[in-house]
Structures are given as structure tokens and as C-alpha cells.
Amino acid sequence: LGPGQQRLEFISICVQNPRLHKDDLWHTHVDYEICLQTNSMCFRKKTSCVRRRYSEFVWLRHCLEQNALIMELPKLPHWNPFFSLRNTEQVSQRMKGLQGFLESVLHTPLLLSDSRLHLFLQSDLSITKIERCAHGKTRYTVAEAIQRSSRVYISGSEDKGSCDSDCESSSSSSGLGLSVDTPMRGSPLPFYESSDRDPELFSCL
């Protein structure tokens, strides 16, 4: 590559490593690891990994819609009342859909100005705290929130489990869907056998 090509900006995003969380006796939910690598000046950190659940993606799309005006935003994977945590094909398709959504968002310059997008991708803050931080209602700035977050997700973070209402619900007896939003209890369980081998691996880059 010539000098000009080497300076081209890139943003690579990967949604991977789904994990099942047990909220209580009746409710479970699954979240996904979002790994980002970039050399873009738009981002505070050049590499990051966070974990987000489907309902948080729904919230993010709603936020971006408010700024997009007449722009048509990319779609999220459809909500499926029969979504099963045990169906690896459904989980795989959902991850592809979530990743495609983020790829489209990140290649739309207008959307990159939304601080909530950056906090969603590069901080461990809950949705409630992202809203507060973006509106200047926290003791820390957006930049500080991003800098203080760990690149590799640490289970049991104080900021997880305080999100807004979920879009899918189920009881453990049905084996369907995601849970209603309740604070997480206990440790996350690996969804796939290989999910814990290398949490820092950017396997899709």
C-alpha cells in the first residue's frame, strides 16, 4: 500500500460471544460482546469491547432516529416471540443482524456525532446512565466515562442490569425469548462452549 492508502480511516465492528445470564428463578437474558477497532479520530478509544443486550440496541436505534430526521435508519433483526436461547441458528442470525445494523450506523457520518452512540459502544454504562451522561447530568463527562471503562467486559459490572424495559420476555419454563428487565444475579454463563477462549480476539476483523 502507498502512503495515501495507509492513512485511510477504518472502523471495524464485531458482534460475537453471546452469553446467557440468569436474572432470577424465572427470567434469563442473553447479551453480546461488541468489539470495535478503528483509527478514526471520531472515537476516543481505538479498541474496545463491551456487552449489550437486544433491548439496548432497540433503545439505541430510537435515540438515533431522533437525530436522523428524514434519514432512513438501518433495521434491527425482527423481534421474534419464539426466539429461543437454545437455538444456535437463531442466535447466530440475530448476531449477524445486530452487527449489520452497527456497521451501517458507523458508516453514516451524521450519526457519529451522537454521544450516546459512543457511550453505547465504548463504555460500561447502563442505558439510564448513558442518558444522564449525554445530557450532562453526571459528575463525569462522556470522555471520562469512555476512558474509565475496561476494554474487556467484566461480569457483574455495577452499571449492568439497570437498563430500561426489555422488548422480549419469557419464563424459564417456556425456554423462549429474553427476559423482562431485572437486575442480574450471579455470574454470566457461556452460551457456546468456545465463548471464553479469548475475549479479546477480534475474530471478524
Accessible surface in RSA format (square Angstrom, percent):
REM  Atomic radii and reference values for relative SASA: ProtOr
REM  Chains: A
REM  Algorithm: Lee & Richards
REM  Probe-radius: 1.40
REM  Slices: 20
REM RES _ NUM      All-atoms   Total-Side   Main-Chain    Non-polar    All polar
REM                ABS   REL    ABS   REL    ABS   REL    ABS   REL    ABS   REL
RES LEU A   1   162.12  90.3  95.46  68.3  66.66 167.6 102.22  71.8  59.90 161.2
RES GLY A   2    29.62  36.5   0.00   N/A  29.62  36.5  25.62  70.3   4.00   9.0
RES PRO A   3    99.28  72.4  96.25  87.7   3.03  11.0  98.62  81.4   0.66   4.1
RES GLY A   4    44.18  54.5   0.00   N/A  44.18  54.5  31.45  86.3  12.73  28.5
RES GLN A   5    96.51  54.0  88.16  64.4   8.34  19.9  28.08  59.8  68.43  51.9
RES GLN A   6   123.30  69.0  95.88  70.1  27.43  65.3  29.18  62.1  94.13  71.4
RES ARG A   7   178.03  74.8 154.47  78.7  23.57  56.1  75.38 103.0 102.65  62.2
RES LEU A   8   121.93  67.9 114.21  81.7   7.72  19.4 116.46  81.8   5.47  14.7
RES GLU A   9   109.10  62.6  80.81  61.1  28.29  67.4  36.26  70.1  72.84  59.5
RES PHE A  10    93.59  46.8  86.56  53.6   7.03  18.3  93.59  56.7   0.00   0.0
RES ILE A  11    26.57  15.1  13.08   9.7  13.49  32.5  13.08   9.4  13.49  36.6
RES SER A  12    32.11  27.1  27.30  36.4   4.82  11.1   9.28  19.8  22.83  32.0
RES ILE A  13     7.42   4.2   1.33   1.0   6.09  14.7   1.33   1.0   6.09  16.5
RES CYS A  14     4.48   3.4   4.48   5.0   0.00   0.0   0.00   0.0   4.48   4.8
RES VAL A  15     8.31   5.5   0.00   0.0   8.31  20.0   0.00   0.0   8.31  22.5
RES GLN A  16    25.82  14.4  25.14  18.4   0.67   1.6  18.94  40.3   6.87   5.2
RES ASN A  17    18.04  12.4   8.26   8.0   9.79  23.6  11.81  28.4   6.23   6.0
RES PRO A  18     0.64   0.5   0.64   0.6   0.00   0.0   0.64   0.5   0.00   0.0
RES ARG A  19    36.22  15.2  36.22  18.5   0.00   0.0   1.33   1.8  34.89  21.1
RES LEU A  20    42.78  23.8  42.78  30.6   0.00   0.0  42.78  30.0   0.00   0.0
RES HIS A  21     3.92   2.1   3.80   2.6   0.12   0.3   1.96   2.0   1.96   2.3
RES LYS A  22    92.76  45.3  91.03  55.9   1.73   4.1  74.50  67.1  18.26  19.4
RES ASP A  23     0.00   0.0   0.00   0.0   0.00   0.0   0.00   0.0   0.00   0.0
RES ASP A  24    40.99  28.7  32.36  32.2   8.63  20.4  25.14  59.2  15.85  15.8
RES LEU A  25   121.72  67.8 112.84  80.7   8.88  22.3 114.33  80.3   7.39  19.9
RES TRP A  26   137.73  55.3 137.29  66.5   0.44   1.0 116.07  61.9  21.66  35.1
RES HIS A  27    42.45  23.2  42.20  29.3   0.25   0.6  25.17  25.9  17.28  20.1
RES THR A  28    22.18  15.8  21.60  21.9   0.59   1.4  14.64  19.7   7.55  11.4
RES HIS A  29     3.40   1.9   3.40   2.4   0.00   0.0   0.10   0.1   3.30   3.8
RES VAL A  30     0.00   0.0   0.00   0.0   0.00   0.0   0.00   0.0   0.00   0.0
RES ASP A  31     1.43   1.0   1.43   1.4   0.00   0.0   0.87   2.0   0.57   0.6
RES TYR A  32     0.00   0.0   0.00   0.0   0.00   0.0   0.00   0.0   0.00   0.0
RES GLU A  33     2.67   1.5   2.67   2.0   0.00   0.0   0.00   0.0   2.67   2.2
RES ILE A  34     0.15   0.1   0.07   0.1   0.08   0.2   0.07   0.1   0.08   0.2
RES CYS A  35     0.00   0.0   0.00   0.0   0.00   0.0   0.00   0.0   0.00   0.0
RES LEU A  36     0.18   0.1   0.18   0.1   0.00   0.0   0.18   0.1   0.00   0.0
RES GLN A  37    59.26  33.1  59.26  43.3   0.00   0.0   4.21   9.0  55.05  41.8
RES THR A  38     4.67   3.3   0.00   0.0   4.67  11.1   0.00   0.0   4.67   7.1
RES ASN A  39    57.90  39.9  44.14  42.7  13.76  33.1  28.61  68.9  29.29  28.3
RES SER A  40     1.60   1.4   1.60   2.1   0.00   0.0   0.25   0.5   1.36   1.9
RES MET A  41   166.54  86.2 142.88  94.6  23.66  56.3 117.57 100.0  48.97  64.9
RES CYS A  42    69.18  52.3  43.93  49.0  25.26  59.4  12.16  30.8  57.02  61.5
RES PHE A  43     5.10   2.6   0.00   0.0   5.10  13.3   0.76   0.5   4.34  12.4
RES ARG A  44   140.35  58.9 112.94  57.6  27.41  65.3  21.80  29.8 118.55  71.8
RES LYS A  45    32.03  15.6  27.91  17.1   4.12   9.8  28.93  26.0   3.10   3.3
RES LYS A  46    87.22  42.6  82.72  50.8   4.50  10.7  78.85  71.0   8.37   8.9
RES THR A  47    40.96  29.1  37.69  38.2   3.26   7.8  20.82  28.0  20.14  30.4
RES SER A  48     2.04   1.7   2.04   2.7   0.00   0.0   2.02   4.3   0.02   0.0
RES CYS A  49     0.14   0.1   0.00   0.0   0.14   0.3   0.00   0.0   0.14   0.1
RES VAL A  50     2.19   1.4   2.19   2.0   0.00   0.0   2.19   1.9   0.00   0.0
RES ARG A  51     4.40   1.8   1.97   1.0   2.43   5.8   0.28   0.4   4.13   2.5
RES ARG A  52     0.99   0.4   0.99   0.5   0.00   0.0   0.75   1.0   0.24   0.1
RES ARG A  53     5.02   2.1   5.02   2.6   0.00   0.0   3.57   4.9   1.46   0.9
RES TYR A  54     7.75   3.6   7.75   4.4   0.00   0.0   1.21   0.9   6.53   8.1
RES SER A  55     8.74   7.4   2.86   3.8   5.88  13.5   2.35   5.0   6.40   9.0
RES GLU A  56     1.21   0.7   0.49   0.4   0.72   1.7   1.21   2.3   0.00   0.0
RES PHE A  57     0.00   0.0   0.00   0.0   0.00   0.0   0.00   0.0   0.00   0.0
RES VAL A  58    48.37  31.8  47.29  42.8   1.09   2.6  47.29  41.1   1.09   3.0
RES TRP A  59    27.08  10.9  21.21  10.3   5.87  13.8  24.93  13.3   2.15   3.5
RES LEU A  60     0.06   0.0   0.06   0.0   0.00   0.0   0.06   0.0   0.00   0.0
RES ARG A  61    37.74  15.8  37.74  19.2   0.00   0.0  11.18  15.3  26.56  16.1
RES HIS A  62   103.50  56.6 101.58  70.6   1.93   4.9  72.20  74.4  31.30  36.4
RES CYS A  63     1.66   1.3   1.66   1.8   0.00   0.0   0.14   0.3   1.52   1.6
RES LEU A  64     0.07   0.0   0.07   0.1   0.00   0.0   0.07   0.1   0.00   0.0
RES GLU A  65    83.32  47.8  71.94  54.4  11.38  27.1  21.34  41.3  61.98  50.6
RES GLN A  66   102.45  57.3  74.40  54.4  28.06  66.8  39.99  85.1  62.47  47.4
RES ASN A  67    63.71  43.9  53.45  51.7  10.26  24.7  15.55  37.4  48.15  46.5
RES ALA A  68     3.53   3.2   1.04   1.6   2.50   5.7   1.04   1.5   2.50   6.6
RES LEU A  69   152.01  84.7 119.38  85.4  32.63  82.0 129.30  90.8  22.71  61.1
RES ILE A  70   179.52 102.2 148.24 110.4  31.28  75.4 156.08 112.4  23.44  63.6
RES MET A  71    66.25  34.3  48.68  32.2  17.57  41.8  52.82  44.9  13.43  17.8
RES GLU A  72   144.85  83.2 116.85  88.4  28.00  66.7  51.07  98.8  93.78  76.6
RES LEU A  73     6.98   3.9   1.06   0.8   5.92  14.9   1.09   0.8   5.89  15.8
RES PRO A  74    32.60  23.8  19.65  17.9  12.96  47.1  32.04  26.5   0.56   3.5
RES LYS A  75   138.31  67.5 122.76  75.3  15.55  37.0  80.87  72.8  57.44  61.2
RES LEU A  76    23.65  13.2  11.65   8.3  12.00  30.2  12.61   8.9  11.04  29.7
RES PRO A  77    27.32  19.9  13.25  12.1  14.07  51.1  24.95  20.6   2.37  14.7
RES HIS A  78   163.00  89.1 148.17 103.0  14.83  37.9 100.65 103.7  62.35  72.5
RES TRP A  79   127.77  51.3 108.25  52.4  19.52  45.8 108.19  57.7  19.58  31.8
RES ASN A  80    44.90  31.0  43.21  41.8   1.69   4.1  15.51  37.3  29.39  28.4
RES PRO A  81    67.72  49.4  52.73  48.1  14.98  54.5  57.00  47.1  10.71  66.6
RES PHE A  82   139.90  70.0 135.55  84.0   4.35  11.3 135.55  82.2   4.35  12.5
RES PHE A  83     4.68   2.3   4.68   2.9   0.00   0.0   4.68   2.8   0.00   0.0
RES SER A  84    21.32  18.0  21.32  28.5   0.00   0.0  13.33  28.4   7.99  11.2
RES LEU A  85    13.70   7.6  13.70   9.8   0.00   0.0  13.70   9.6   0.00   0.0
RES ARG A  86   181.75  76.3 155.42  79.2  26.33  62.7  74.88 102.3 106.87  64.8
RES ASN A  87    58.32  40.2  50.93  49.2   7.39  17.8  12.81  30.8  45.52  44.0
RES THR A  88    76.67  54.5  73.27  74.3   3.40   8.1  42.34  56.9  34.33  51.9
RES GLU A  89   107.44  61.7 104.90  79.4   2.54   6.0  56.01 108.3  51.43  42.0
RES GLN A  90    49.78  27.8  44.00  32.2   5.79  13.8  21.71  46.2  28.07  21.3
RES VAL A  91     0.00   0.0   0.00   0.0   0.00   0.0   0.00   0.0   0.00   0.0
RES SER A  92    32.05  27.1  31.75  42.4   0.30   0.7  12.76  27.2  19.29  27.0
RES GLN A  93    90.98  50.9  84.72  61.9   6.26  14.9  36.12  76.9  54.87  41.6
RES ARG A  94     8.21   3.4   5.48   2.8   2.72   6.5   4.93   6.7   3.27   2.0
RES MET A  95    25.15  13.0  24.64  16.3   0.50   1.2  24.99  21.2   0.16   0.2
RES LYS A  96   133.49  65.1 120.17  73.7  13.31  31.7  81.44  73.3  52.05  55.4
RES GLY A  97    26.12  32.2   0.00   N/A  26.12  32.2  23.34  64.0   2.79   6.2
RES LEU A  98     0.00   0.0   0.00   0.0   0.00   0.0   0.00   0.0   0.00   0.0
RES GLN A  99    38.74  21.7  38.74  28.3   0.00   0.0   3.24   6.9  35.50  26.9
RES GLY A 100    29.78  36.7   0.00   N/A  29.78  36.7  26.48  72.7   3.30   7.4
RES PHE A 101     3.04   1.5   0.00   0.0   3.04   7.9   1.27   0.8   1.76   5.0
RES LEU A 102     0.00   0.0   0.00   0.0   0.00   0.0   0.00   0.0   0.00   0.0
RES GLU A 103    67.77  38.9  66.91  50.6   0.86   2.0  19.37  37.5  48.40  39.5
RES SER A 104    50.58  42.7  41.10  54.8   9.48  21.8  19.66  41.9  30.92  43.3
RES VAL A 105     0.00   0.0   0.00   0.0   0.00   0.0   0.00   0.0   0.00   0.0
RES LEU A 106     3.27   1.8   0.90   0.6   2.37   6.0   0.90   0.6   2.37   6.4
RES HIS A 107   124.87  68.2  97.14  67.5  27.73  70.9  78.61  81.0  46.27  53.8
RES THR A 108    32.03  22.8  30.39  30.8   1.64   3.9  15.28  20.5  16.74  25.3
RES PRO A 109   108.15  78.8  98.18  89.5   9.97  36.2  98.87  81.6   9.27  57.6
RES LEU A 110    91.41  50.9  79.25  56.7  12.16  30.6  86.85  61.0   4.56  12.3
RES LEU A 111     1.38   0.8   0.37   0.3   1.01   2.5   1.38   1.0   0.00   0.0
RES LEU A 112    24.45  13.6  18.08  12.9   6.37  16.0  18.39  12.9   6.06  16.3
RES SER A 113    95.22  80.5  57.99  77.4  37.23  85.8  53.37 113.7  41.85  58.6
RES ASP A 114     8.83   6.2   4.14   4.1   4.69  11.1   5.96  14.0   2.87   2.9
RES SER A 115    37.35  31.6  31.46  42.0   5.89  13.6  23.73  50.5  13.62  19.1
RES ARG A 116    26.41  11.1  26.41  13.5   0.00   0.0   2.79   3.8  23.63  14.3
RES LEU A 117     0.00   0.0   0.00   0.0   0.00   0.0   0.00   0.0   0.00   0.0
RES HIS A 118    17.02   9.3  17.02  11.8   0.00   0.0  10.38  10.7   6.65   7.7
RES LEU A 119     0.00   0.0   0.00   0.0   0.00   0.0   0.00   0.0   0.00   0.0
RES PHE A 120     0.00   0.0   0.00   0.0   0.00   0.0   0.00   0.0   0.00   0.0
RES LEU A 121     0.11   0.1   0.00   0.0   0.11   0.3   0.00   0.0   0.11   0.3
RES GLN A 122     0.48   0.3   0.00   0.0   0.48   1.1   0.00   0.0   0.48   0.4
RES SER A 123     0.27   0.2   0.10   0.1   0.17   0.4   0.10   0.2   0.17   0.2
RES ASP A 124    26.41  18.5  22.73  22.6   3.68   8.7  11.05  26.0  15.36  15.3
RES LEU A 125     2.55   1.4   2.55   1.8   0.00   0.0   2.55   1.8   0.00   0.0
RES SER A 126     0.18   0.2   0.15   0.2   0.03   0.1   0.03   0.1   0.15   0.2
RES ILE A 127     1.51   0.9   1.51   1.1   0.00   0.0   1.51   1.1   0.00   0.0
RES THR A 128    60.56  43.1  57.31  58.1   3.25   7.7  51.30  68.9   9.25  14.0
RES LYS A 129    67.57  33.0  67.57  41.5   0.00   0.0  41.79  37.6  25.77  27.5
RES ILE A 130     0.00   0.0   0.00   0.0   0.00   0.0   0.00   0.0   0.00   0.0
RES GLU A 131    51.46  29.5  51.05  38.6   0.40   1.0  26.51  51.3  24.95  20.4
RES ARG A 132   111.56  46.8 109.98  56.1   1.57   3.7  30.50  41.7  81.05  49.1
RES CYS A 133     4.98   3.8   0.00   0.0   4.98  11.7   0.00   0.0   4.98   5.4
RES ALA A 134    32.15  29.6   4.30   6.6  27.85  63.4   4.30   6.1  27.85  73.8
RES HIS A 135   115.42  63.1  87.87  61.1  27.54  70.5  60.77  62.6  54.65  63.6
RES GLY A 136    64.51  79.6   0.00   N/A  64.51  79.6  33.31  91.4  31.20  69.9
RES LYS A 137   134.52  65.6 116.15  71.3  18.37  43.7  68.81  61.9  65.71  70.0
RES THR A 138    30.42  21.6   6.19   6.3  24.23  57.7  13.68  18.4  16.74  25.3
RES ARG A 139   222.07  93.2 175.88  89.7  46.19 110.0  80.21 109.6 141.86  86.0
RES TYR A 140    26.61  12.4  22.30  12.7   4.31  11.2  18.47  13.9   8.14  10.0
RES THR A 141    77.67  55.2  71.25  72.2   6.42  15.3  74.68 100.3   2.99   4.5
RES VAL A 142    38.72  25.5  36.55  33.1   2.18   5.2  36.55  31.8   2.18   5.9
RES ALA A 143    28.98  26.6  25.02  38.6   3.95   9.0  26.94  37.9   2.04   5.4
RES GLU A 144    90.30  51.8  86.30  65.3   4.00   9.5  38.89  75.2  51.41  42.0
RES ALA A 145     0.98   0.9   0.00   0.0   0.98   2.2   0.00   0.0   0.98   2.6
RES ILE A 146     4.09   2.3   4.09   3.1   0.00   0.0   4.09   2.9   0.00   0.0
RES GLN A 147   104.13  58.2  85.13  62.2  18.99  45.2  34.53  73.5  69.60  52.8
RES ARG A 148   126.11  52.9  88.65  45.2  37.46  89.2  57.21  78.2  68.89  41.8
RES SER A 149    12.12  10.2   2.63   3.5   9.49  21.9   5.96  12.7   6.16   8.6
RES SER A 150    43.22  36.5  31.03  41.4  12.18  28.1  26.20  55.8  17.02  23.8
RES ARG A 151    69.14  29.0  63.10  32.2   6.04  14.4  22.25  30.4  46.89  28.4
RES VAL A 152    37.98  25.0  37.39  33.8   0.60   1.4  37.39  32.5   0.60   1.6
RES TYR A 153    19.50   9.1   5.27   3.0  14.23  37.0   5.25   3.9  14.26  17.6
RES ILE A 154   114.69  65.3 109.48  81.6   5.21  12.5 112.52  81.0   2.17   5.9
RES SER A 155    50.11  42.3  32.78  43.7  17.34  39.9   4.00   8.5  46.11  64.6
RES GLY A 156    59.97  74.0   0.00   N/A  59.97  74.0  31.69  87.0  28.29  63.4
RES SER A 157    27.99  23.6  12.91  17.2  15.08  34.7  16.71  35.6  11.28  15.8
RES GLU A 158   143.02  82.1 108.92  82.4  34.10  81.2  51.18  99.0  91.84  75.0
RES ASP A 159     7.35   5.1   7.35   7.3   0.00   0.0   0.00   0.0   7.35   7.3
RES LYS A 160    21.89  10.7   8.03   4.9  13.87  33.0   7.72   7.0  14.17  15.1
RES GLY A 161    10.73  13.2   0.00   N/A  10.73  13.2   2.08   5.7   8.65  19.4
RES SER A 162    52.17  44.1  39.39  52.6  12.77  29.4  47.00 100.1   5.17   7.2
RES CYS A 163    17.96  13.6   1.40   1.6  16.56  38.9   0.81   2.1  17.14  18.5
RES ASP A 164    70.26  49.2  62.26  62.0   8.01  18.9  31.02  73.0  39.24  39.1
RES SER A 165    95.09  80.4  76.05 101.5  19.04  43.9  46.38  98.8  48.72  68.2
RES ASP A 166    25.45  17.8   1.53   1.5  23.92  56.6   1.53   3.6  23.92  23.9
RES CYS A 167    53.91  40.8  30.31  33.8  23.60  55.5  17.37  44.0  36.54  39.4
RES GLU A 168     5.60   3.2   2.35   1.8   3.26   7.8   4.35   8.4   1.25   1.0
RES SER A 169    71.98  60.8  49.31  65.8  22.68  52.2  12.77  27.2  59.21  83.0
RES SER A 170    20.98  17.7   4.32   5.8  16.66  38.4  15.39  32.8   5.59   7.8
RES SER A 171    38.49  32.5  34.49  46.0   4.00   9.2  25.07  53.4  13.42  18.8
RES SER A 172    50.56  42.7  31.92  42.6  18.64  42.9  27.58  58.7  22.99  32.2
RES SER A 173    98.14  82.9  55.36  73.9  42.78  98.5  49.13 104.6  49.00  68.7
RES SER A 174    56.55  47.8  26.77  35.7  29.79  68.6  36.02  76.7  20.53  28.8
RES GLY A 175    17.95  22.1   0.00   N/A  17.95  22.1  14.73  40.4   3.22   7.2
RES LEU A 176    61.91  34.5  60.03  42.9   1.88   4.7  60.08  42.2   1.83   4.9
RES GLY A 177     2.75   3.4   0.00   N/A   2.75   3.4   2.70   7.4   0.05   0.1
RES LEU A 178     1.07   0.6   1.07   0.8   0.00   0.0   1.07   0.8   0.00   0.0
RES SER A 179     0.00   0.0   0.00   0.0   0.00   0.0   0.00   0.0   0.00   0.0
RES VAL A 180    60.00  39.5  58.73  53.2   1.26   3.0  60.00  52.1   0.00   0.0
RES ASP A 181    34.73  24.3   6.94   6.9  27.79  65.7   7.30  17.2  27.43  27.4
RES THR A 182    32.06  22.8  30.81  31.2   1.25   3.0  32.06  43.1   0.00   0.0
RES PRO A 183    84.77  61.8  84.67  77.2   0.10   0.4  84.77  70.0   0.00   0.0
RES MET A 184    41.72  21.6  16.58  11.0  25.14  59.9  15.06  12.8  26.66  35.3
RES ARG A 185   137.69  57.8 127.00  64.7  10.70  25.5  61.21  83.7  76.48  46.4
RES GLY A 186    70.55  87.0   0.00   N/A  70.55  87.0  41.27 113.3  29.28  65.6
RES SER A 187    83.03  70.2  68.23  91.1  14.79  34.1  31.71  67.5  51.32  71.9
RES PRO A 188    19.21  14.0   6.50   5.9  12.72  46.2   6.50   5.4  12.72  79.0
RES LEU A 189    90.80  50.6  90.80  65.0   0.00   0.0  90.80  63.8   0.00   0.0
RES PRO A 190    70.46  51.4  52.89  48.2  17.56  63.8  52.89  43.7  17.56 109.2
RES PHE A 191    37.20  18.6  12.23   7.6  24.97  65.0  14.40   8.7  22.80  65.3
RES TYR A 192    57.40  26.8  53.73  30.6   3.67   9.6  54.25  40.8   3.15   3.9
RES GLU A 193   176.65 101.4 145.74 110.3  30.91  73.6  65.87 127.4 110.78  90.5
RES SER A 194    54.48  46.0  44.65  59.6   9.83  22.7  16.72  35.6  37.76  52.9
RES SER A 195    12.55  10.6   0.00   0.0  12.55  28.9   7.18  15.3   5.37   7.5
RES ASP A 196    73.96  51.8  57.40  57.1  16.56  39.2  34.64  81.5  39.32  39.2
RES ARG A 197   196.39  82.5 160.69  81.9  35.71  85.0  66.93  91.5 129.47  78.5
RES ASP A 198    72.35  50.7  58.67  58.4  13.68  32.3  17.49  41.2  54.86  54.7
RES PRO A 199    46.55  33.9  44.97  41.0   1.58   5.8  46.55  38.4   0.00   0.0
RES GLU A 200    80.90  46.4  74.12  56.1   6.77  16.1  15.97  30.9  64.93  53.0
RES LEU A 201    98.00  54.6  93.96  67.2   4.04  10.2  97.24  68.3   0.76   2.1
RES PHE A 202    36.36  18.2  23.36  14.5  13.00  33.8  23.36  14.2  13.00  37.2
RES SER A 203    77.81  65.8  41.90  55.9  35.91  82.7  34.38  73.2  43.43  60.8
RES CYS A 204    58.49  44.2  21.72  24.2  36.77  86.4  30.84  78.1  27.65  29.8
RES LEU A 205    84.22  46.9  18.23  13.0  65.99 165.9  47.87  33.6  36.36  97.8
END  Absolute sums over single chains surface
CHAIN  1 A    10474.3       8251.8       2222.5       6008.7       4465.7
END  Absolute sums over all chains
TOTAL         10474.3       8251.8       2222.5       6008.7       4465.7
